[in-house]
Amino acid sequence: MRGDLVGRVDLYWTLQTWDSQTAKINGTAKMKTDKIQTIFLDDNVKATAEISGTTTSNYLINISSGLPSICVQNSEMAGDYTYIAKKIKNNKKVPAKIITNASYKIKQMK
């Protein structure tokens, strides 16, 4: 999970296609934070996070080395941060949405 978030990631792999040099593998993950775990933000602010979502990754694997050469990843998570009140009566619930789209080209070192 990202940063201080504590939770669970269930990851599933699927072999899509292959030839004599490469294999394409799809990874799908379901993520969910532990909503009772307290996290500490900037200025010593306490919060809890109830966030869940999915990540989809596609890898191009080099058959000879077994290592990935390209990865394309898309993540989308949504939920709520609940800021724990110090001087006010009620905790503040703030909606959150995290979207990440990334592409990596991985250079093999010899």
C-alpha positions as CSV (number, residue, x, y, z in Angstrom):
1,M,0.0,0.0,0.0
2,R,1.1,3.6,-0.4
3,G,2.8,5.6,2.3
4,D,1.5,4.9,5.8
5,L,-1.6,3.1,4.7
6,V,-2.0,-0.4,6.2
7,G,-4.2,-2.9,4.5
8,R,-4.5,-5.9,2.3
9,V,-3.6,-6.5,-1.4
10,D,-4.9,-9.6,-3.2
11,L,-2.9,-10.1,-6.4
12,Y,-3.8,-12.4,-9.3
13,W,-1.6,-13.2,-12.3
14,T,-2.7,-14.4,-15.8
15,L,-0.5,-15.4,-18.7
16,Q,-1.9,-13.7,-21.7
17,T,0.3,-14.6,-24.7
18,W,3.8,-15.8,-25.3
19,D,6.3,-16.6,-28.1
20,S,9.9,-17.8,-28.2
21,Q,11.3,-14.4,-26.8
22,T,8.6,-12.8,-24.7
23,A,5.6,-13.4,-22.5
24,K,2.8,-11.0,-21.7
25,I,1.5,-11.3,-18.1
26,N,-1.5,-9.4,-16.6
27,G,-1.6,-8.7,-12.9
28,T,-4.8,-7.6,-11.2
29,A,-4.9,-6.6,-7.6
30,K,-7.7,-5.7,-5.2
31,M,-6.6,-3.4,-2.4
32,K,-8.4,-2.4,0.9
33,T,-7.0,-0.4,3.8
34,D,-7.5,-1.3,7.4
35,K,-10.1,1.3,8.5
36,I,-9.2,1.0,12.2
37,Q,-5.5,1.6,11.8
38,T,-4.5,5.1,12.8
39,I,-2.0,6.9,10.5
40,F,-0.1,10.1,11.3
41,L,-0.1,12.9,8.7
42,D,1.8,16.2,8.5
43,D,1.9,18.3,11.6
44,N,1.2,15.2,13.8
45,V,-2.5,15.0,12.6
46,K,-4.1,11.6,13.2
47,A,-6.5,10.0,10.7
48,T,-7.9,6.7,9.7
49,A,-8.4,5.6,6.1
50,E,-11.2,3.5,4.6
51,I,-10.0,3.2,1.0
52,S,-10.3,0.4,-1.5
53,G,-9.7,-0.1,-5.2
54,T,-8.0,-2.0,-8.0
55,T,-4.7,-2.1,-9.8
56,T,-4.2,-3.6,-13.3
57,S,-0.6,-4.2,-14.5
58,N,0.6,-5.6,-17.8
59,Y,4.2,-6.9,-18.0
60,L,6.3,-7.9,-21.0
61,I,8.7,-10.5,-19.8
62,N,11.9,-11.5,-21.5
63,I,11.9,-15.3,-21.7
64,S,15.6,-15.7,-21.5
65,S,16.1,-13.8,-18.3
66,G,12.6,-14.1,-16.8
67,L,12.7,-10.4,-16.0
68,P,10.2,-7.7,-17.1
69,S,11.2,-5.2,-19.8
70,I,8.0,-3.1,-19.9
71,C,5.3,-2.5,-17.3
72,V,2.1,-0.5,-17.8
73,Q,0.1,0.0,-14.6
74,N,-3.3,1.6,-13.8
75,S,-4.6,2.1,-10.3
76,E,-7.8,3.5,-9.0
77,M,-8.7,3.7,-5.3
78,A,-11.5,5.6,-3.6
79,G,-12.9,6.0,-0.1
80,D,-12.6,8.3,3.0
81,Y,-10.0,9.7,5.3
82,T,-11.4,10.4,8.7
83,Y,-9.4,13.0,10.6
84,I,-9.5,12.5,14.3
85,A,-10.6,15.6,16.1
86,K,-8.4,17.2,18.8
87,K,-10.1,20.4,19.7
88,I,-13.5,20.0,18.0
89,K,-16.4,17.7,18.9
90,N,-16.6,15.6,15.7
91,N,-14.1,13.8,13.5
92,K,-14.0,15.1,9.9
93,K,-14.6,12.6,7.1
94,V,-13.1,13.7,3.8
95,P,-13.6,11.8,0.5
96,A,-10.4,10.6,-1.3
97,K,-9.7,9.3,-4.8
98,I,-6.3,8.1,-5.9
99,I,-5.6,7.5,-9.6
100,T,-2.2,6.4,-10.9
101,N,-1.3,5.6,-14.4
102,A,2.3,4.7,-15.0
103,S,4.5,3.1,-17.7
104,Y,8.0,1.7,-17.0
105,K,10.7,0.6,-19.3
106,I,13.1,-1.5,-17.4
107,K,16.7,-1.7,-18.5
108,Q,18.5,-4.9,-17.8
109,M,22.0,-4.6,-16.3
110,K,24.7,-7.1,-17.4
